[in-house]
Structure formats: structure tokens, C-alpha cells
Amino acid sequence: MDWDKLRIFHAVAEKGSLTHAGDVLHLSQSAVSRQIRALEESLSVTLFHRHARGLILTEQGELLYDATQAMVKRLDATAARIRDSEDEVFGELRVTTTTGFGTLWLAPRLPALYKKYPSLKIDLMLEERVLDLPMREADVAIRMKEPSQADLIRKRLMNIRMRLYATPEYLAEHGTPLTMDDFTQHRLICQHAGTAQVAAGANLVADLMSHDIPSTLTVNNYFGVLQGVLNHLGIGVLPDYLTEDFPHLVRVLPETESTEVPVFLAYPEELRHSKRVSAFRDFVQEEIFAFRKRQQL
């Protein structure tokens, strides 16, 4: 198959329009149309359904698009490696992690990384969905479980637990519960049971919800839970790594906590020599080491 035709096919599939693909490729609509028609003839298949709303891939077109998508991601990874300087750290780095860890731990520490590498461009993707690193949906991931793919380099950073916290103001007004039975006088703030979250956190919430708690506030991420706690709405289920940045929070019912959750940093084997990845990995490891050392004081 002609590489140039495949490049044009990929652009049309991405844009769903001959005109929009032509704009991206700096080709006329007729030139794009000719190339697509020639590709279809060479394969003896129809790659697109044509209708008033635009172009939709056929089943055969979907198969070819999957292949070209993988090719584009591989080429992007290769280009990233080529662009990496021997001495400098610059360019785009796509980092994925959970909304909670990204907003509550990682983002507040990024100024130190940017100070060291001012030409770095970080695309921070915060979501609970596990992105596919080998398919280059992201360059680096920080995950709350060990990655399952075999072709990833992974490093265990630390272990965390979900615990109960409240503000001194809330406890001064409502009292401090000494047992779970005392929770009948308090409001629980936590992630909703149906929200994508680590199993240890979900199990702790399920156990708490099994008690008679008259008032609750459920949120779909830990950042929202924290905001509820900081505004004195109740007692929240939160990861213990945030206590350093919010030292005034008071731990409630110390015997109530989740099982340990491992935190892993991972990236594709092919990015082993990437200067950007190495800089980010070393920065996170240094921050984690310093964080754990302060926790032991």
C-alpha cells in the first residue's frame, strides 16, 4: 500500500470530511478524493460510506484506520525520541494520572519541575480511565495499581491509604466521633460507590455506608471530597498523601482506614531513553522520597 495514500486516508478518517482533510494536508478536495478512490480501487473495497453528514468508515475502513492509527502513534513516539536532545529537556510530555492524585499531589509540585526545565510542555490528563501507554495514549502514567502490560517500565513509588478527616472547625461544632455509632450525628463525605476508584477506597466507603449515617455528600473525585471537608460540611474519606499540604486537617477514628494502595509510575519501554520521561521520573521519585522522609519525622 502507498504510504502517501495511507496518510491521506488517515486524515480523512480523522476529520470525516474530504474538505477538512484537504485543509490539514494542504491539498484540494479533488486531490484528496482521487487518492481515496485510488486506495479503494487498489484494495478492491469501499472504505467510506458517503452521505449528507459526511464520511463514515465502513467495516473495512475501520480495520485500516486501526492500522494507520497504530502507525501514527509509533511514528510520533519515534519522532519524540529523535527530538530528545542529549543535554536539554524540552517539548511535550503527556502525563496521565487520577483526578485526585493529579490535583491534590502532583500539580502543586510541578512549579519545581518547570523551574528546572522551563521549556517542558506537560499535558496533564486527569481521569480514572487507564490509558493505553503502549498505544501512546500517554507517555507516562501514575497509577494506583501495578500496570498489567508486559512492555512497560514500572516503578513502585509509595503506598497510600484512604482515611477519615475533618476540619477543627467542624469537630468543634459537631464533636469528634469516638466510634462508628457516633456517626449518626455526623455527615459523611466520600466518593459515590459507582464512581471509578481504587478497590480499597470503594471497600472502605461500602463499609462506612453499611452503618446508619443519616446525611451524606457523595462526589465523583477526591478533589470534590476535599472541598467539602475544607468547607466544614462533614467528615471525608480522603487519601493520606494530602495531609502534608493540609496539615490542619484532623484524622478521625484512626482505626478506620482502607487497605494499602500501591502507587506506580510507568512508561513504555521505547521511551526508556527519552530525556523528558527521565526528567519527569527523577523529579517524581525525588519528591516522593522527600515526602516519605518528612512523613517519618
C-alpha positions as CSV (number, residue, x, y, z in Angstrom):
1,M,0.0,0.0,0.0
2,D,1.1,3.5,-0.8
3,W,2.3,5.3,2.3
4,D,1.1,8.7,1.0
5,K,-2.4,7.3,0.3
6,L,-2.5,5.9,3.8
7,R,-1.6,9.3,5.2
8,I,-4.4,10.9,3.3
9,F,-6.8,8.1,4.3
10,H,-6.0,8.6,7.9
11,A,-6.6,12.4,7.7
12,V,-10.0,11.8,6.1
13,A,-10.9,9.2,8.7
14,E,-9.9,11.6,11.5
15,K,-11.8,14.6,10.0
16,G,-14.8,12.8,8.5
17,S,-14.6,15.1,5.5
18,L,-12.6,15.4,2.3
19,T,-12.6,19.2,2.6
20,H,-11.4,19.3,6.2
21,A,-8.7,16.7,5.5
22,G,-7.6,18.7,2.5
23,D,-7.2,21.8,4.7
24,V,-5.0,19.8,7.1
25,L,-2.9,18.3,4.3
26,H,-2.8,21.4,2.1
27,L,-4.4,19.6,-0.8
28,S,-7.5,20.3,-2.8
29,Q,-10.7,18.4,-2.1
30,S,-10.5,16.8,-5.6
31,A,-6.9,15.7,-5.0
32,V,-7.9,14.0,-1.7
33,S,-10.9,12.4,-3.4
34,R,-8.7,10.9,-6.1
35,Q,-6.2,9.5,-3.7
36,I,-9.0,7.8,-1.6
37,R,-10.6,6.4,-4.7
38,A,-7.3,5.0,-5.9
39,L,-6.7,3.4,-2.5
40,E,-10.2,1.8,-2.5
41,E,-9.5,0.5,-6.1
42,S,-6.1,-0.9,-5.1
43,L,-7.8,-2.8,-2.1
44,S,-11.0,-3.6,-4.0
45,V,-13.1,-2.4,-1.1
46,T,-15.2,0.6,-0.1
47,L,-13.5,2.5,2.8
48,F,-16.2,5.1,3.5
49,H,-19.9,5.4,3.4
50,R,-20.8,8.8,1.8
51,H,-23.8,10.7,3.0
52,A,-25.0,14.2,3.7
53,R,-23.5,14.4,7.2
54,G,-20.0,13.5,5.9
55,L,-17.9,10.3,5.6
56,I,-18.3,7.3,7.9
57,L,-15.9,4.4,7.9
58,T,-17.1,1.1,6.6
59,E,-16.1,-2.1,8.4
60,Q,-13.1,-2.5,6.2
61,G,-12.3,1.2,6.7
62,E,-12.3,0.7,10.5
63,L,-9.8,-2.1,10.1
64,L,-7.5,0.1,8.0
65,Y,-7.9,3.1,10.4
66,D,-6.9,0.9,13.4
67,A,-3.7,0.1,11.5
68,T,-2.9,3.6,10.4
69,Q,-3.7,4.9,14.0
70,A,-1.1,2.5,15.4
71,M,1.3,3.6,12.7
72,V,0.8,7.3,13.6
73,K,1.4,6.7,17.3
74,R,4.5,4.7,16.6
75,L,5.8,7.5,14.3
76,D,5.0,10.1,17.0
77,A,7.0,8.1,19.6
78,T,9.9,7.8,17.2
79,A,9.8,11.5,16.4
80,A,9.7,12.2,20.2
81,R,12.9,10.1,20.7
82,I,14.6,11.8,17.7
83,R,13.8,15.3,19.1
84,D,15.2,14.5,22.5
85,S,18.4,16.5,23.0
86,E,21.5,15.0,24.5
87,D,21.6,17.8,27.1
88,E,18.3,19.6,27.2
89,V,14.8,18.7,28.3
90,F,12.1,20.3,26.2
91,G,9.0,19.6,24.3
92,E,5.7,17.9,25.1
93,L,5.2,15.2,27.7
94,R,1.8,13.6,28.2
95,V,1.2,12.5,31.7
96,T,-1.9,10.7,32.9
97,T,-3.0,10.0,36.5
98,T,-6.2,10.1,38.6
99,T,-8.0,13.3,39.2
100,G,-7.3,13.1,42.9
101,F,-3.6,12.4,42.7
102,G,-3.2,14.9,39.9
103,T,-4.9,17.8,41.6
104,L,-4.0,17.2,45.2
105,W,-0.4,15.9,45.0
106,L,1.2,16.3,41.5
107,A,0.0,19.7,40.3
108,P,1.1,21.6,43.4
109,R,4.6,20.2,43.0
110,L,5.0,21.0,39.3
111,P,6.4,24.5,39.8
112,A,9.7,23.0,40.9
113,L,9.9,20.9,37.7
114,Y,9.1,23.8,35.5
115,K,11.7,25.9,37.3
116,K,14.3,23.3,36.5
117,Y,13.1,22.7,32.9
118,P,11.3,25.8,31.7
119,S,10.9,24.6,28.1
120,L,9.0,21.5,29.1
121,K,5.4,21.3,27.9
122,I,3.3,19.0,30.1
123,D,-0.1,17.8,29.0
124,L,-1.7,16.6,32.3
125,M,-4.6,14.2,31.6
126,L,-6.6,13.6,34.7
127,E,-9.1,10.7,34.6
128,E,-9.9,7.4,36.2
129,R,-9.7,5.5,33.0
130,V,-6.4,3.7,32.5
131,L,-4.9,5.0,29.3
132,D,-3.1,2.6,26.9
133,L,0.6,3.5,27.2
134,P,1.9,1.0,24.6
135,M,-0.6,2.6,22.1
136,R,0.8,6.0,23.1
137,E,-2.4,7.5,24.6
138,A,0.1,9.0,27.1
139,D,3.8,9.0,27.7
140,V,3.9,8.5,31.4
141,A,1.3,7.2,33.9
142,I,1.0,7.4,37.7
143,R,-1.5,4.7,38.6
144,M,-3.0,3.4,41.8
145,K,-2.2,-0.2,40.9
146,E,0.6,-2.1,39.1
147,P,0.3,-1.9,35.3
148,S,-0.6,-5.2,33.6
149,Q,1.1,-4.7,30.3
150,A,4.4,-6.5,30.0
151,D,6.1,-4.0,27.8
152,L,6.1,-1.2,30.3
153,I,8.8,0.0,32.7
154,R,7.3,0.5,36.1
155,K,8.5,1.8,39.4
156,R,6.6,1.5,42.7
157,L,6.6,5.0,44.3
158,M,4.8,4.5,47.6
159,N,1.7,3.1,49.3
160,I,-1.3,5.1,50.4
161,R,-4.4,4.6,52.4
162,M,-7.8,6.2,52.5
163,R,-8.7,7.7,55.9
164,L,-11.2,9.9,57.6
165,Y,-10.5,13.6,58.0
166,A,-12.4,16.7,59.2
167,T,-11.5,20.4,60.0
168,P,-11.1,21.6,63.6
169,E,-14.0,24.0,63.0
170,Y,-16.3,21.1,62.0
171,L,-15.3,19.0,65.0
172,A,-15.6,22.0,67.4
173,E,-19.2,22.5,66.3
174,H,-20.3,18.8,66.0
175,G,-18.0,16.9,68.3
176,T,-15.4,14.2,67.5
177,P,-16.8,10.7,66.9
178,L,-15.1,8.1,69.0
179,T,-16.9,5.0,67.5
180,M,-18.8,4.3,64.3
181,D,-22.0,4.5,66.3
182,D,-21.3,8.2,66.8
183,F,-21.5,8.8,63.1
184,T,-25.3,9.1,63.5
185,Q,-24.6,12.7,64.5
186,H,-22.3,13.5,61.5
187,R,-22.2,13.9,57.7
188,L,-20.0,11.6,55.6
189,I,-18.3,13.0,52.5
190,C,-17.0,10.4,50.1
191,Q,-16.8,9.2,46.5
192,H,-20.0,7.7,45.2
193,A,-20.0,3.9,45.3
194,G,-20.5,3.8,41.5
195,T,-17.6,6.1,40.7
196,A,-14.5,4.6,39.2
197,Q,-12.0,4.4,42.0
198,V,-9.4,2.1,43.6
199,A,-11.0,-1.0,45.2
200,A,-9.5,-0.3,48.6
201,G,-11.3,3.1,48.7
202,A,-14.6,1.7,47.4
203,N,-14.5,-1.1,50.0
204,L,-13.9,1.4,52.8
205,V,-16.8,3.6,51.6
206,A,-19.1,0.5,51.3
207,D,-18.2,-0.5,54.9
208,L,-18.9,3.0,56.2
209,M,-22.2,3.2,54.3
210,S,-23.3,-0.1,56.0
211,H,-23.7,1.9,59.2
212,D,-26.7,4.2,59.9
213,I,-25.4,7.5,58.6
214,P,-28.3,9.9,58.2
215,S,-26.6,12.6,56.0
216,T,-24.0,12.1,53.2
217,L,-22.4,14.1,50.4
218,T,-21.0,12.0,47.5
219,V,-18.7,13.4,44.8
220,N,-17.1,11.7,41.8
221,N,-13.4,12.6,42.8
222,Y,-11.3,13.3,45.8
223,F,-10.8,16.9,44.9
224,G,-14.5,17.4,45.4
225,V,-14.5,15.5,48.6
226,L,-11.6,17.7,49.9
227,Q,-13.6,20.9,49.1
228,G,-16.5,19.6,51.1
229,V,-14.2,18.9,54.0
230,L,-12.4,22.2,53.8
231,N,-15.8,24.0,53.9
232,H,-16.7,22.2,57.1
233,L,-19.5,20.1,55.6
234,G,-18.6,16.9,57.3
235,I,-16.0,14.1,57.7
236,G,-14.4,13.0,54.5
237,V,-12.8,9.9,53.1
238,L,-9.5,11.1,51.7
239,P,-6.1,9.7,50.6
240,D,-3.4,10.2,53.3
241,Y,-0.9,11.9,50.9
242,L,-2.8,15.2,51.2
243,T,-2.1,15.7,54.9
244,E,1.3,17.4,54.2
245,D,-0.4,20.2,52.1
246,F,-3.4,20.4,54.5
247,P,-1.8,19.8,57.9
248,H,-4.7,21.4,59.8
249,L,-7.0,18.5,58.9
250,V,-7.7,16.2,61.9
251,R,-7.8,12.5,61.4
252,V,-11.0,10.9,62.8
253,L,-11.4,7.4,64.0
254,P,-7.7,6.4,63.5
255,E,-8.5,2.7,63.4
256,T,-10.8,3.2,60.4
257,E,-8.8,3.1,57.1
258,S,-8.5,1.3,53.8
259,T,-6.0,-1.4,52.9
260,E,-2.8,-0.2,51.3
261,V,-2.9,1.0,47.8
262,P,0.3,0.9,45.7
263,V,1.2,3.9,43.6
264,F,3.2,3.1,40.4
265,L,4.9,5.2,37.8
266,A,5.0,3.6,34.3
267,Y,6.1,4.4,30.8
268,P,6.7,2.4,27.6
269,E,9.9,0.5,27.0
270,E,10.5,2.5,23.8
271,L,10.7,5.8,25.9
272,R,13.5,4.4,28.1
273,H,16.0,6.9,26.7
274,S,13.6,9.9,26.5
275,K,15.1,12.9,28.3
276,R,11.7,14.2,29.1
277,V,10.5,11.0,30.6
278,S,13.7,10.6,32.6
279,A,13.4,14.2,33.9
280,F,9.8,13.6,35.0
281,R,10.5,10.2,36.5
282,D,13.5,11.5,38.5
283,F,11.5,14.6,39.7
284,V,8.6,12.5,40.9
285,Q,10.9,10.0,42.7
286,E,12.8,12.8,44.4
287,E,9.5,14.4,45.5
288,I,8.2,11.1,46.8
289,F,11.4,10.4,48.7
290,A,11.3,13.8,50.3
291,F,7.6,13.4,51.1
292,R,8.1,10.0,52.7
293,K,11.1,11.2,54.7
294,R,9.1,14.1,56.1
295,Q,6.2,11.7,57.0
296,Q,8.6,9.8,59.2
297,L,9.7,12.8,61.2
